[in-house]
Amino acid sequence: MKCEICGNKIVETFLEKAVGTVVKDAKGKKHWVCAKCQSSLHSKDVLLAKI
């Protein structure tokens, strides 16, 4: 899977868990965000604005 902000591949652990977060928009659609983008953009509103 890829980050929807920067387009880089999201790193996964050996149990195939993503190192990052999932952000849901108002309609309930899930957007995957990597840990790097998550650390630079702190709030959910800013993350959704970048997507």
Backbone torsions as a table, in degrees:
resi	resn	phi	psi	omega
1	MET	NA	155.5	-176.4
2	LYS	-121.9	152.1	176.0
3	CYS	-69.0	134.9	-178.1
4	GLU	-82.0	-7.0	178.0
5	ILE	-96.9	-54.9	-175.4
6	CYS	-99.3	-19.3	178.6
7	GLY	85.9	0.6	177.8
8	ASN	-77.0	156.6	178.7
9	LYS	-71.0	136.5	178.9
10	ILE	-83.2	129.0	-179.1
11	VAL	-70.6	139.4	178.9
12	GLU	-119.1	149.2	175.4
13	THR	-79.3	178.3	-178.2
14	PHE	-67.9	-16.8	176.1
15	LEU	-95.5	14.0	178.3
16	GLU	62.6	34.7	172.7
17	LYS	-95.5	137.4	-178.1
18	ALA	-76.1	139.5	174.7
19	VAL	-94.2	93.0	-175.2
20	GLY	164.3	-148.9	-178.0
21	THR	-145.5	164.4	174.2
22	VAL	-115.4	128.6	179.3
23	VAL	-115.3	130.4	177.9
24	LYS	-99.2	136.9	175.8
25	ASP	-86.8	-173.0	-176.2
26	ALA	-64.0	-29.6	-179.4
27	LYS	-84.6	-7.9	179.1
28	GLY	95.9	3.5	179.2
29	LYS	-74.7	137.4	-179.0
30	LYS	-88.0	136.6	177.0
31	HIS	-125.0	127.1	-179.4
32	TRP	-88.5	134.4	-178.9
33	VAL	-131.4	134.0	-179.3
34	CYS	-75.3	166.5	-177.6
35	ALA	-65.2	-34.1	-179.6
36	LYS	-65.9	-46.3	178.5
37	CYS	-68.2	-35.5	179.0
38	GLN	-64.8	-37.8	-178.9
39	SER	-74.7	-30.2	-179.8
40	SER	-83.9	-29.3	178.4
41	LEU	-113.6	105.6	-165.7
42	HIS	-81.5	-34.4	-173.1
43	SER	-102.4	158.4	-179.7
44	LYS	-63.9	-37.6	-178.5
45	ASP	-65.0	-39.2	179.3
46	VAL	-69.5	-39.8	177.9
47	LEU	-61.6	-45.5	179.8
48	LEU	-67.3	-31.7	178.0
49	ALA	-68.2	-34.1	179.2
50	LYS	-74.1	-26.9	-180.0
51	ILE	-77.3	NA	NA
